């Protein structure tokens, strides 16, 4: 739904599933990035900061 409103808004997928096929599903769904639980704050902030520049 976000992509229908504004295609430029970055979407970060958060999931408990860490398998490569789950990552592929997130990208195919239109996500820009992917993070798994438990959340690594440094990793998440790094991914967010790439879109704030």
N, C-alpha and C positions, 0 to 999 in steps of 0.2 A: 504494500500500500504506500509506503514511503516513496518508492520509485515513481509512482503515479503522480505524486504531488511535486517532487523535485528530484530529478535524477542526479543532482550534484551532492546531495546530502550523503555523507559517508555512513555506512552501516557496519557495525561490529557485532558479529555473532558471538554469543556467550553460550556455552554448552558444557555438559558434564561428559560428553562423548569425545574421546580423543583419538579415535581411529581415523585413518586417512580418508576413508570413504565418507565419514561424517563431515570432514573438512571440505571435501569436494561438494557435498550436498549444500553446505552453507554458501559456497561461492556460486554454485549454479542457481541458488535462490536469489542471488543478487547482492550478497554481502561483499564488502570490501576487505574485511579482516575477520580473523577468527581467534578466539581465546577460549581456553578450557578452564573448568573449575578444578581445583580451587584457583581463584584469580591471583595471578602474580601482578601486584600493583605496578612494578617497574615495567613489565611487558605491556600492560594495558596503557599506561601513560605514554610509553614510547609509540605505540600504535596510534593513540589519539593525537599526539603532538605532530605526527607526520601530516595530518589533515588540517592542523591549525596554522601551518606555515604559509 
